[in-house]
Amino acid sequence: MRTRPWTMLLMMLAGWINSHQQDVIEFLTEENKILKEKLGKKRIILNDNQRMRLARLGKKLCRKVLADACCTFSPDTILMWHRKLIAKKYDGSGNRKGGRKRITQEVIDLILMLARKNKTWGSRRIKGTLKHLGFKVCHTTIDNILKKHGYDPSPDRTRRTKWSEFLKAHWESLAAKEQIQNAVGGILDPVIDIRIN
């Protein structure tokens, strides 16, 4: 098989680059050994930026190559730095907010007053009233506030409403109906009876 001249040229260039890189690696390895001998038993303290640079480059190499090439730091140390670097990168604790705003005491008092005065109202009706007044509160929050202060969040209207409470709540409308009947003089009685039947 015939080889083309430019293929041969590329192979020679690649071999020269490879041997040149090997020479550079050998030089840097020897330089590291000499610097370590000069330092002796002193511990080398690196800052975060230096650790990050070493961890990024060390992760590209396998543990065996790191053990052969690195004489200053153990491969486990370099890989540990990389794990911490990755954990720090994907840690979302810096982006966390303080959460939802707490309910003010004014709103809590208003919820309790509405529940006290309107015993048949549940949390959703109280929520609607608060929304009409300009307060935005979730019905679950209203449920929790009512439970905390001893109120039933969704009262059972049929069993818990006493006759006296019903009369007090509807007294004005009953009195108005009675006055209309008296004023009209019984003219509307047949119409009302027809609608009821």
Number of C-alpha atoms within 10 A of each C-alpha: 3 4 7 8 8 9 10 11 11 11 11 12 12 12 12 12 12 12 12 12 12 12 12 12 13 13 12 13 16 13 12 16 15 12 12 16 11 10 11 9 8 9 9 9 8 9 7 11 9 10 16 18 12 16 21 16 11 19 17 10 13 11 16 10 12 19 15 11 19 16 13 13 13 15 23 12 12 22 19 14 21 21 14 13 17 13 11 11 9 8 10 9 8 6 7 7 7 6 6 6 6 6 13 8 9 8 15 16 12 13 21 18 11 18 21 12 10 13 19 19 19 22 24 16 15 22 22 16 14 18 13 10 9 9 12 13 16 14 17 13 14 22 20 15 19 20 12 10 10 10 17 18 22 15 16 13 12 8 7 11 13 11 9 10 14 11 12 11 14 11 13 11 11 13 11 11 12 11 12 13 14 11 10 10 10 11 11 12 12 10 10 10 9 9 8 7 5
